[in-house]
Amino acid sequence: MAEKWVRHAFREQTRCVTAHYERHFQGLETESAWKFLVECVPGLPRAGSQCVLGVFTVQSTCDFEAFEGADDERKKELSLEILHAGVVRACERENWPLSSFENARDGVVGDGYKNEWVWGIKTAHGRTLVASVRCQHEVRTFRAWLEVRHKGNAELVRQVTAFESKPSEFVFAPKLGKLVWSGANRVSLVGSDGQDVSSIEL
């Protein structure tokens, strides 16, 4: 049970970096694989790789004790190191070009390991106002802010905290359903279940 909890916590705490890496990754055409997994192991990685039903898997060494004892910023650095080491091994074995993966790594580093983005831009009918959700994916939390800005100069009109959750897409993704303007003065973030998550009254 404890080992299962450790694996779950490790996946959650590395996800902010792996998702960030994915957003910067421009893609790679291969003949057999549609998904790429890096499996973290405590000892020497298995020689070679596996591809089952189009899922390509390669192992990468991880010092789990060092990871657990690190602060959140160091955990981001370790996550990227482990992920990219697995990618390099796969590219060398499969003779894949490394450039797209290098660009993804450089993108994460260039962003200062801050996985932030804007989701769901929606313009109010008949007004020069735009609503959006600013997202921040961290090691231990996912935060989202509902914002309204002027369309022309992007000046912030109002901002509220929409929600805060665990850093797992299984938890936060259902809350990012759609943005809905009710008339010209109210905008809501509506979850995939149809319920309001947050709203702004102007």
C-alpha positions as CSV (number, residue, x, y, z in Angstrom):
1,M,0.0,0.0,0.0
2,A,2.8,2.4,0.9
3,E,4.7,1.6,-2.3
4,K,1.5,2.3,-4.3
5,W,1.1,5.7,-2.5
6,V,4.7,6.6,-3.2
7,R,4.3,5.9,-6.9
8,H,1.1,7.9,-7.0
9,A,2.8,10.9,-5.2
10,F,5.8,10.7,-7.6
11,R,3.5,10.8,-10.7
12,E,1.7,13.8,-9.3
13,Q,4.8,15.7,-8.3
14,T,6.5,15.1,-11.6
15,R,3.5,15.9,-13.8
16,C,4.0,19.7,-13.8
17,V,7.3,19.1,-15.6
18,T,6.2,16.3,-17.9
19,A,3.1,18.2,-19.0
20,H,5.2,21.3,-19.5
21,Y,7.6,19.3,-21.7
22,E,4.7,17.9,-23.7
23,R,3.4,21.4,-24.4
24,H,6.8,22.4,-25.9
25,F,7.2,19.1,-27.8
26,Q,6.5,19.7,-31.5
27,G,6.0,16.0,-32.3
28,L,7.9,13.2,-34.0
29,E,6.7,10.9,-36.9
30,T,7.5,7.3,-36.3
31,E,6.3,4.1,-38.0
32,S,5.1,2.2,-34.9
33,A,4.7,4.4,-31.8
34,W,2.0,6.9,-30.9
35,K,2.8,7.3,-27.2
36,F,6.1,7.5,-25.4
37,L,6.5,6.5,-21.7
38,V,9.6,6.9,-19.5
39,E,9.5,4.4,-16.7
40,C,11.5,5.5,-13.7
41,V,13.4,2.7,-11.9
42,P,15.7,2.8,-8.8
43,G,18.6,0.8,-10.2
44,L,20.1,0.3,-13.6
45,P,17.6,0.7,-16.4
46,R,16.7,-2.2,-18.6
47,A,18.7,-2.5,-21.7
48,G,16.7,-1.6,-24.8
49,S,13.1,-0.6,-25.0
50,Q,9.7,-2.0,-25.6
51,C,6.9,-1.1,-28.0
52,V,3.5,-2.7,-27.3
53,L,0.4,-1.7,-29.3
54,G,2.1,1.5,-30.3
55,V,3.2,2.5,-26.7
56,F,6.9,2.9,-26.6
57,T,8.5,2.5,-23.2
58,V,12.1,3.1,-22.1
59,Q,13.5,3.0,-18.5
60,S,15.4,5.8,-16.8
61,T,17.3,5.7,-13.5
62,C,15.8,7.7,-10.6
63,D,17.0,8.2,-7.0
64,F,13.6,8.2,-5.3
65,E,15.1,9.1,-1.9
66,A,16.9,12.1,-3.3
67,F,13.7,13.2,-5.1
68,E,11.6,12.8,-2.0
69,G,14.0,14.9,0.1
70,A,14.4,17.7,-2.4
71,D,12.5,21.0,-2.3
72,D,9.9,21.7,-5.0
73,E,12.2,23.6,-7.3
74,R,14.8,20.9,-7.2
75,K,12.1,18.3,-7.8
76,K,11.3,20.1,-11.1
77,E,15.0,20.0,-12.2
78,L,15.2,16.3,-11.3
79,S,12.0,15.5,-13.1
80,L,13.4,17.1,-16.3
81,E,16.7,15.4,-15.9
82,I,15.2,11.9,-15.5
83,L,12.7,12.5,-18.3
84,H,15.2,13.8,-20.8
85,A,17.8,11.0,-20.0
86,G,15.1,8.5,-20.9
87,V,14.4,10.4,-24.1
88,V,18.1,10.5,-25.1
89,R,18.4,6.7,-24.6
90,A,15.4,6.1,-26.8
91,C,16.6,8.4,-29.5
92,E,20.0,6.7,-29.6
93,R,18.5,3.2,-29.7
94,E,15.8,4.0,-32.3
95,N,17.9,6.5,-34.3
96,W,15.4,9.2,-33.9
97,P,16.4,12.9,-34.3
98,L,16.9,14.5,-30.9
99,S,16.2,18.1,-31.9
100,S,12.4,18.2,-31.1
101,F,13.1,16.7,-27.6
102,E,16.0,19.2,-27.0
103,N,13.7,22.0,-28.0
104,A,11.1,20.8,-25.5
105,R,13.7,20.6,-22.7
106,D,15.1,24.0,-23.6
107,G,11.5,25.4,-23.5
108,V,10.9,24.2,-20.0
109,V,14.3,25.6,-18.8
110,G,13.6,28.9,-20.7
111,D,10.3,29.3,-18.9
112,G,12.1,29.0,-15.5
113,Y,10.3,25.7,-14.9
114,K,7.1,27.7,-14.5
115,N,4.3,25.7,-16.2
116,E,1.7,28.5,-16.8
117,W,-0.7,29.1,-19.7
118,V,-3.9,30.7,-20.6
119,W,-6.9,28.5,-21.3
120,G,-10.3,29.1,-22.9
121,I,-10.4,32.7,-24.3
122,K,-14.0,33.9,-24.7
123,T,-15.2,37.4,-25.9
124,A,-18.3,38.9,-24.4
125,H,-21.1,39.5,-27.0
126,G,-21.3,43.1,-28.0
127,R,-18.5,44.3,-25.7
128,T,-14.7,44.7,-25.9
129,L,-14.1,42.4,-22.9
130,V,-12.4,39.0,-23.0
131,A,-12.6,36.3,-20.4
132,S,-9.9,33.6,-19.9
133,V,-8.5,31.2,-17.3
134,R,-4.9,31.6,-16.3
135,C,-3.5,28.2,-15.2
136,Q,-0.5,27.4,-13.0
137,H,0.7,23.8,-12.6
138,E,3.1,23.3,-9.7
139,V,4.6,20.3,-8.0
140,R,1.9,20.1,-5.3
141,T,-0.9,22.2,-6.6
142,F,-2.8,23.3,-9.6
143,R,-4.2,26.8,-9.5
144,A,-6.6,28.6,-11.9
145,W,-7.7,32.2,-12.0
146,L,-10.7,33.5,-13.9
147,E,-9.8,36.8,-15.5
148,V,-11.6,39.5,-17.6
149,R,-9.5,41.9,-19.7
150,H,-10.0,44.6,-22.2
151,K,-9.8,43.2,-25.7
152,G,-7.7,46.0,-27.2
153,N,-4.9,46.5,-24.6
154,A,-5.3,43.4,-22.4
155,E,-5.7,45.6,-19.3
156,L,-6.9,43.5,-16.4
157,V,-10.5,44.4,-15.4
158,R,-11.1,41.8,-12.7
159,Q,-9.5,38.6,-11.5
160,V,-10.8,35.9,-9.1
161,T,-9.3,32.6,-7.9
162,A,-11.4,30.0,-9.8
163,F,-10.1,26.9,-7.9
164,E,-7.1,25.2,-6.5
165,S,-6.6,21.4,-6.6
166,K,-4.2,18.5,-6.6
167,P,-1.7,18.6,-9.6
168,S,-3.4,15.8,-11.4
169,E,-5.3,16.2,-14.7
170,F,-7.9,13.7,-13.3
171,V,-8.7,16.3,-10.7
172,F,-8.4,19.6,-12.4
173,A,-9.2,18.9,-16.1
174,P,-13.0,18.3,-15.4
175,K,-13.2,21.7,-13.9
176,L,-12.0,23.3,-17.2
177,G,-15.1,22.7,-19.2
178,K,-16.1,26.0,-20.9
179,L,-16.4,29.8,-20.4
180,V,-19.9,31.2,-20.7
181,W,-21.0,34.8,-20.8
182,S,-24.5,35.5,-19.4
183,G,-25.4,38.7,-21.0
184,A,-22.6,41.3,-21.1
185,N,-21.8,41.5,-17.4
186,R,-21.4,38.0,-16.0
187,V,-19.0,35.2,-17.1
188,S,-18.7,31.8,-15.6
189,L,-16.2,28.9,-15.7
190,V,-18.4,25.9,-16.1
191,G,-17.1,22.4,-15.4
192,S,-17.6,19.3,-17.6
193,D,-20.5,18.3,-15.3
194,G,-22.3,21.5,-16.2
195,Q,-21.9,23.1,-12.8
196,D,-20.4,26.6,-12.2
197,V,-16.9,26.4,-10.9
198,S,-16.3,30.2,-10.6
199,S,-17.9,33.4,-11.9
200,I,-17.3,37.1,-12.2
201,E,-19.9,39.8,-12.0
202,L,-19.0,43.2,-13.6
